[in-house]
Amino acid sequence: MCGYLGGKNMQREFIIFAGIVVVSIFMTLHSHNKQAMRDSEIRLSEQRESQENLLMQEGELIKLDGGVTLTKSADLIIIKQSNSTIILNEDDAREVIAFLGR
C-alpha cells in the first residue's frame, strides 16, 4: 500500500493538478497586475497632459518641436528634452537671450 492517496499514479496526478492550479493563479494575478499598471500609466499620462495644458494657459510652459519644453518656475527656467534637463536662473537666461540675439 502506497498511502492514503491511492498509489503513485494518484500522487503524480495530484502533483500535476496542483502545478496547473498554481500556474493558473500566477497567470491570473500577473494579467491583473499588468492591466492595473497600464491603467495607472494612462491616468498618469492624462494627468500630465492636463497639468501641461494648465501651465500653458497660465504662460508658465512652452512646448517646442522635438519634444522640448520650457518651464518657468520662480526665477528658474527649466528646459527639458527626453534625455536631458537644463536649469537656468534668471541671470543665465538673460545671457542666453543676449547670445541668441547676436
GIUR-V82766 format. One record per residue. PSI is psi as a letter, one per 20 degrees, with the letter a starting at -180 (none if undefined). BURIAL is # if it has 24 or more other ideal C-beta (glycine too) atoms within 12 Angstrom, else .. Layout:
# GIUR-V82766
{{PSI,BURIAL} {PSI,BURIAL}}
This chain:
# GIUR-V82766
{{p,.} {j,.} {a,.} {i,.} {i,.} {j,.} {r,.} {h,.} {g,.} {h,.} {g,.} {g,.} {h,.} {g,.} {g,.} {g,.} {g,.} {h,.} {g,.} {g,.} {g,.} {g,.} {g,.} {g,.} {g,.} {g,.} {h,.} {g,.} {g,.} {g,.} {g,.} {g,.} {h,.} {g,.} {g,.} {h,.} {g,.} {g,.} {g,.} {g,.} {h,.} {g,.} {g,.} {g,.} {g,.} {g,.} {g,.} {g,.} {g,.} {g,.} {g,.} {g,.} {g,.} {g,.} {h,.} {g,.} {h,.} {i,.} {j,.} {i,.} {p,#} {p,.} {p,.} {r,.} {q,.} {j,.} {j,.} {p,.} {q,#} {p,#} {p,#} {p,.} {o,.} {d,.} {k,.} {q,.} {p,#} {p,#} {o,#} {p,.} {r,.} {h,.} {j,.} {q,.} {p,.} {p,.} {p,.} {q,.} {r,.} {g,.} {g,.} {h,.} {g,.} {g,.} {g,.} {g,.} {g,.} {g,.} {g,.} {h,.} {i,.} {none,.}}
